Amino acid sequence: VQLQASGGGLVQAGGSLTLSCAISGSTFDGYTIGWFRQAPGKEREGVLVSGSGNRETLYARSVKDRFTMSIDNAKNTAYLRMNSLKPEDTAVYYCASVRGAARRALLKTFWSRIEYYDYWGQGTQVTVSS
C-alpha cells in the first residue's frame, strides 16, 4: 500500500486549498485516514482523522470549522479541503492511514498519535502568506 499526497502550494491568507491523497495497492475501504502537518521546528501534529466508511471526523481545535475531509472511492483518493487559511497553517501536510476495526477503535482516543498509522504519504508543502 502506498499513499501519495499532492496539491500543496502558495495561497494568501483567507484563501482555500484542496490536498489530495491517492492510495495505490488497495482501496480506502476499511481504512482510517488521517491528515497531519509539520511546521519548521515543530513536531508533526494531527489535523483531522476520519474512517472511510463513516462520517465521524475528529479535528484539531485549530482547524475545526475550516478543514474537512472527503473521499472519492471511485478515484481511490481522499481530499483535505482547507478554507479560511491562516499563516499559521503553513506546514508540510501528510496523509496517513491504517486498516482495521481494532486500530480504528484505538484512534477514536489517540487519533493524533503518529505511531498508530501504518502508511504515510510523502508530504506536500502548504504556504500561507499574510
Accessible surface in RSA format (square Angstrom, percent):
REM  Atomic radii and reference values for relative SASA: ProtOr
REM  Chains: A
REM  Algorithm: Lee & Richards
REM  Probe-radius: 1.40
REM  Slices: 20
REM RES _ NUM      All-atoms   Total-Side   Main-Chain    Non-polar    All polar
REM                ABS   REL    ABS   REL    ABS   REL    ABS   REL    ABS   REL
RES VAL A   1    65.65  43.2  15.06  13.6  50.59 121.9  15.85  13.8  49.80 135.1
RES GLN A   2   133.70  74.8 129.11  94.4   4.59  10.9  39.42  83.9  94.27  71.5
RES LEU A   3    13.05   7.3   0.02   0.0  13.03  32.7   0.26   0.2  12.79  34.4
RES GLN A   4   115.29  64.5 113.59  83.0   1.71   4.1  23.70  50.4  91.60  69.5
RES ALA A   5     1.55   1.4   0.00   0.0   1.55   3.5   0.00   0.0   1.55   4.1
RES SER A   6    54.33  45.9  51.31  68.5   3.01   6.9  35.08  74.7  19.25  27.0
RES GLY A   7    38.37  47.3   0.00   N/A  38.37  47.3  25.77  70.7  12.60  28.2
RES GLY A   8    30.10  37.1   0.00   N/A  30.10  37.1   2.28   6.3  27.81  62.3
RES GLY A   9    29.78  36.7   0.00   N/A  29.78  36.7  29.66  81.4   0.12   0.3
RES LEU A  10   133.69  74.5  99.68  71.3  34.01  85.5  99.69  70.0  33.99  91.5
RES VAL A  11    23.75  15.6  18.85  17.1   4.89  11.8  23.75  20.6   0.00   0.0
RES GLN A  12   137.64  77.0 135.47  99.0   2.17   5.2  37.35  79.5 100.29  76.1
RES ALA A  13    49.82  45.8  26.08  40.2  23.74  54.0  26.43  37.2  23.39  62.0
RES GLY A  14    56.18  69.3   0.00   N/A  56.18  69.3  29.99  82.3  26.19  58.7
RES GLY A  15    21.85  26.9   0.00   N/A  21.85  26.9  21.15  58.0   0.70   1.6
RES SER A  16    44.85  37.9  24.36  32.5  20.49  47.2   9.63  20.5  35.22  49.3
RES LEU A  17    35.45  19.7  32.49  23.2   2.96   7.4  35.45  24.9   0.00   0.0
RES THR A  18    50.53  35.9  36.53  37.0  14.00  33.4  31.53  42.4  19.00  28.7
RES LEU A  19     0.00   0.0   0.00   0.0   0.00   0.0   0.00   0.0   0.00   0.0
RES SER A  20    27.87  23.6  27.87  37.2   0.00   0.0   9.77  20.8  18.11  25.4
RES CYS A  21     0.00   0.0   0.00   0.0   0.00   0.0   0.00   0.0   0.00   0.0
RES ALA A  22    42.37  39.0  40.35  62.3   2.01   4.6  40.35  56.8   2.01   5.3
RES ILE A  23     9.09   5.2   0.00   0.0   9.09  21.9   0.22   0.2   8.87  24.1
RES SER A  24    60.36  51.0  55.19  73.7   5.17  11.9  48.92 104.2  11.45  16.0
RES GLY A  25    75.57  93.2   0.00   N/A  75.57  93.2  37.64 103.3  37.92  84.9
RES SER A  26    38.40  32.4  17.30  23.1  21.10  48.6  19.46  41.4  18.94  26.5
RES THR A  27    69.38  49.3  67.59  68.5   1.79   4.3  55.98  75.2  13.40  20.3
RES PHE A  28     1.56   0.8   0.71   0.4   0.86   2.2   0.71   0.4   0.86   2.5
RES ASP A  29   104.06  72.9  98.48  98.0   5.58  13.2  26.60  62.6  77.46  77.3
RES GLY A  30    25.84  31.9   0.00   N/A  25.84  31.9  23.93  65.7   1.90   4.3
RES TYR A  31     6.59   3.1   6.01   3.4   0.58   1.5   0.06   0.0   6.53   8.0
RES THR A  32     5.39   3.8   5.39   5.5   0.00   0.0   5.12   6.9   0.28   0.4
RES ILE A  33     0.00   0.0   0.00   0.0   0.00   0.0   0.00   0.0   0.00   0.0
RES GLY A  34     0.02   0.0   0.00   N/A   0.02   0.0   0.02   0.1   0.00   0.0
RES TRP A  35     0.00   0.0   0.00   0.0   0.00   0.0   0.00   0.0   0.00   0.0
RES PHE A  36     0.12   0.1   0.12   0.1   0.00   0.0   0.12   0.1   0.00   0.0
RES ARG A  37    14.46   6.1  14.46   7.4   0.00   0.0   2.19   3.0  12.27   7.4
RES GLN A  38    59.88  33.5  56.18  41.1   3.70   8.8  10.94  23.3  48.94  37.1
RES ALA A  39    23.54  21.6  19.78  30.5   3.75   8.5  20.13  28.4   3.40   9.0
RES PRO A  40   120.12  87.5  91.94  83.8  28.18 102.4 104.25  86.1  15.87  98.6
RES GLY A  41    92.18 113.7   0.00   N/A  92.18 113.7  45.32 124.4  46.86 105.0
RES LYS A  42   143.09  69.8 130.53  80.1  12.56  29.9  81.22  73.1  61.87  65.9
RES GLU A  43   153.66  88.2 140.99 106.7  12.68  30.2  58.06 112.3  95.60  78.1
RES ARG A  44    72.11  30.3  53.00  27.0  19.12  45.5   6.20   8.5  65.91  39.9
RES GLU A  45    83.14  47.7  78.24  59.2   4.90  11.7  31.57  61.1  51.57  42.1
RES GLY A  46     6.97   8.6   0.00   N/A   6.97   8.6   0.00   0.0   6.97  15.6
RES VAL A  47     0.61   0.4   0.41   0.4   0.20   0.5   0.61   0.5   0.00   0.0
RES LEU A  48     0.21   0.1   0.00   0.0   0.21   0.5   0.00   0.0   0.21   0.6
RES VAL A  49     5.84   3.8   5.39   4.9   0.45   1.1   5.39   4.7   0.45   1.2
RES SER A  50     9.43   8.0   6.60   8.8   2.83   6.5   3.43   7.3   6.00   8.4
RES GLY A  51     6.13   7.6   0.00   N/A   6.13   7.6   0.85   2.3   5.27  11.8
RES SER A  52    18.00  15.2   4.53   6.0  13.47  31.0   2.10   4.5  15.90  22.3
RES GLY A  53    73.72  90.9   0.00   N/A  73.72  90.9  38.69 106.2  35.03  78.5
RES ASN A  54    58.57  40.4  51.26  49.5   7.31  17.6  32.99  79.4  25.58  24.7
RES ARG A  55   211.44  88.8 186.60  95.1  24.84  59.1  88.66 121.2 122.78  74.4
RES GLU A  56    94.40  54.2  80.02  60.5  14.38  34.2  42.19  81.6  52.21  42.6
RES THR A  57    31.06  22.1  14.72  14.9  16.34  38.9   3.51   4.7  27.54  41.6
RES LEU A  58    49.89  27.8  48.46  34.7   1.43   3.6  49.89  35.0   0.00   0.0
RES TYR A  59    61.02  28.5  36.10  20.5  24.92  64.8  15.38  11.6  45.65  56.3
RES ALA A  60    22.48  20.7  16.54  25.5   5.95  13.5  22.48  31.7   0.00   0.0
RES ARG A  61   228.03  95.7 204.41 104.2  23.63  56.3  84.68 115.7 143.35  86.9
RES SER A  62    62.42  52.7  42.52  56.8  19.90  45.8  50.35 107.2  12.06  16.9
RES VAL A  63     0.29   0.2   0.29   0.3   0.00   0.0   0.29   0.2   0.00   0.0
RES LYS A  64   115.47  56.3 104.47  64.1  11.00  26.2  70.20  63.2  45.27  48.2
RES ASP A  65   137.74  96.5  92.37  91.9  45.37 107.3  40.61  95.6  97.13  96.9
RES ARG A  66    27.59  11.6  24.30  12.4   3.29   7.8  22.67  31.0   4.92   3.0
RES PHE A  67     0.57   0.3   0.00   0.0   0.57   1.5   0.00   0.0   0.57   1.6
RES THR A  68    68.89  49.0  68.68  69.6   0.21   0.5  54.89  73.7  14.00  21.2
RES MET A  69    28.80  14.9   2.83   1.9  25.98  61.9   3.45   2.9  25.35  33.6
RES SER A  70    65.22  55.1  58.07  77.5   7.15  16.5  48.04 102.3  17.18  24.1
RES ILE A  71    43.36  24.7  12.99   9.7  30.37  73.2  13.85  10.0  29.51  80.1
RES ASP A  72    46.02  32.2  40.43  40.2   5.60  13.2  15.32  36.1  30.70  30.6
RES ASN A  73   101.00  69.7  85.97  83.1  15.03  36.2  33.66  81.0  67.34  65.1
RES ALA A  74   100.63  92.5  56.03  86.5  44.59 101.4  68.65  96.7  31.97  84.7
RES LYS A  75   139.49  68.0 118.57  72.8  20.92  49.8  72.99  65.7  66.50  70.8
RES ASN A  76    45.87  31.6  45.40  43.9   0.47   1.1   3.88   9.3  41.99  40.6
RES THR A  77    13.07   9.3  13.07  13.3   0.00   0.0   4.46   6.0   8.61  13.0
RES ALA A  78     0.00   0.0   0.00   0.0   0.00   0.0   0.00   0.0   0.00   0.0
RES TYR A  79    51.90  24.2  51.73  29.4   0.16   0.4  39.62  29.8  12.27  15.1
RES LEU A  80     0.00   0.0   0.00   0.0   0.00   0.0   0.00   0.0   0.00   0.0
RES ARG A  81   104.03  43.7 103.89  53.0   0.13   0.3  32.69  44.7  71.33  43.2
RES MET A  82     0.00   0.0   0.00   0.0   0.00   0.0   0.00   0.0   0.00   0.0
RES ASN A  83    54.50  37.6  54.50  52.7   0.00   0.0  15.53  37.4  38.97  37.7
RES SER A  84    60.24  50.9  55.83  74.5   4.41  10.2  20.26  43.1  39.98  56.0
RES LEU A  85     2.13   1.2   0.00   0.0   2.13   5.4   0.00   0.0   2.13   5.7
RES LYS A  86    85.79  41.9  85.30  52.3   0.49   1.2  39.19  35.3  46.60  49.6
RES PRO A  87    55.91  40.7  48.93  44.6   6.98  25.4  49.27  40.7   6.64  41.2
RES GLU A  88   121.47  69.7  95.18  72.0  26.29  62.6  61.31 118.6  60.15  49.1
RES ASP A  89     0.32   0.2   0.32   0.3   0.00   0.0   0.00   0.0   0.32   0.3
RES THR A  90    35.20  25.0  31.80  32.2   3.40   8.1  29.84  40.1   5.36   8.1
RES ALA A  91     1.51   1.4   1.15   1.8   0.36   0.8   1.51   2.1   0.00   0.0
RES VAL A  92    43.14  28.4  42.95  38.9   0.19   0.5  42.95  37.3   0.19   0.5
RES TYR A  93     0.00   0.0   0.00   0.0   0.00   0.0   0.00   0.0   0.00   0.0
RES TYR A  94    32.70  15.3  32.70  18.6   0.00   0.0   8.64   6.5  24.06  29.7
RES CYS A  95     0.00   0.0   0.00   0.0   0.00   0.0   0.00   0.0   0.00   0.0
RES ALA A  96     0.00   0.0   0.00   0.0   0.00   0.0   0.00   0.0   0.00   0.0
RES SER A  97     0.00   0.0   0.00   0.0   0.00   0.0   0.00   0.0   0.00   0.0
RES VAL A  98     1.63   1.1   1.39   1.3   0.24   0.6   1.39   1.2   0.24   0.7
RES ARG A  99   142.86  60.0 125.36  63.9  17.51  41.7  30.07  41.1 112.79  68.4
RES GLY A 100    26.55  32.7   0.00   N/A  26.55  32.7  25.99  71.3   0.56   1.3
RES ALA A 101    65.48  60.2  53.62  82.8  11.85  27.0  53.78  75.7  11.70  31.0
RES ALA A 102    87.86  80.8  69.54 107.3  18.31  41.7  78.61 110.7   9.25  24.5
RES ARG A 103    73.06  30.7  69.78  35.6   3.28   7.8   7.01   9.6  66.05  40.0
RES ARG A 104    74.02  31.1  73.09  37.3   0.94   2.2  11.83  16.2  62.19  37.7
RES ALA A 105    62.10  57.1  50.67  78.2  11.43  26.0  51.93  73.1  10.16  26.9
RES LEU A 106    66.28  36.9  58.68  42.0   7.60  19.1  65.77  46.2   0.51   1.4
RES LEU A 107     2.52   1.4   2.13   1.5   0.40   1.0   2.22   1.6   0.30   0.8
RES LYS A 108   123.15  60.1 105.16  64.5  17.99  42.8  50.66  45.6  72.48  77.2
RES THR A 109    99.04  70.4  73.71  74.7  25.33  60.4  46.03  61.8  53.02  80.1
RES PHE A 110    79.36  39.7  76.32  47.3   3.04   7.9  79.36  48.1   0.00   0.0
RES TRP A 111    36.32  14.6  36.11  17.5   0.21   0.5  15.40   8.2  20.92  33.9
RES SER A 112    52.71  44.5  42.70  57.0  10.01  23.1  11.39  24.3  41.32  57.9
RES ARG A 113   101.93  42.8 100.19  51.1   1.74   4.1  33.87  46.3  68.06  41.2
RES ILE A 114    76.82  43.7  72.91  54.3   3.91   9.4  72.91  52.5   3.91  10.6
RES GLU A 115   101.45  58.2  70.95  53.7  30.50  72.6  56.99 110.2  44.46  36.3
RES TYR A 116    49.80  23.3  49.80  28.3   0.00   0.0  24.20  18.2  25.60  31.6
RES TYR A 117    10.35   4.8   0.00   0.0  10.35  26.9   0.00   0.0  10.35  12.8
RES ASP A 118    82.57  57.8  53.33  53.1  29.24  69.1  15.50  36.5  67.07  66.9
RES TYR A 119    70.49  32.9  67.53  38.4   2.96   7.7  31.61  23.8  38.88  47.9
RES TRP A 120    73.82  29.6  47.81  23.1  26.01  61.1  39.30  21.0  34.52  56.0
RES GLY A 121     5.52   6.8   0.00   N/A   5.52   6.8   0.33   0.9   5.19  11.6
RES GLN A 122   110.17  61.6  79.03  57.8  31.14  74.1  68.75 146.3  41.42  31.4
RES GLY A 123    13.99  17.3   0.00   N/A  13.99  17.3   0.28   0.8  13.71  30.7
RES THR A 124    17.69  12.6  12.32  12.5   5.37  12.8   7.66  10.3  10.03  15.2
RES GLN A 125    86.78  48.5  77.97  57.0   8.82  21.0  50.70 107.9  36.08  27.4
RES VAL A 126     0.00   0.0   0.00   0.0   0.00   0.0   0.00   0.0   0.00   0.0
RES THR A 127    48.74  34.7  48.74  49.4   0.00   0.0  36.42  48.9  12.31  18.6
RES VAL A 128     7.31   4.8   0.00   0.0   7.31  17.6   0.00   0.0   7.31  19.8
RES SER A 129    41.46  35.0  34.88  46.5   6.58  15.2  34.70  73.9   6.76   9.5
RES SER A 130   129.81 109.7  68.19  91.0  61.62 142.0  55.09 117.3  74.72 104.7
END  Absolute sums over single chains surface
CHAIN  1 A     6809.1       5233.8       1575.2       3410.5       3398.5
END  Absolute sums over all chains
TOTAL          6809.1       5233.8       1575.2       3410.5       3398.5
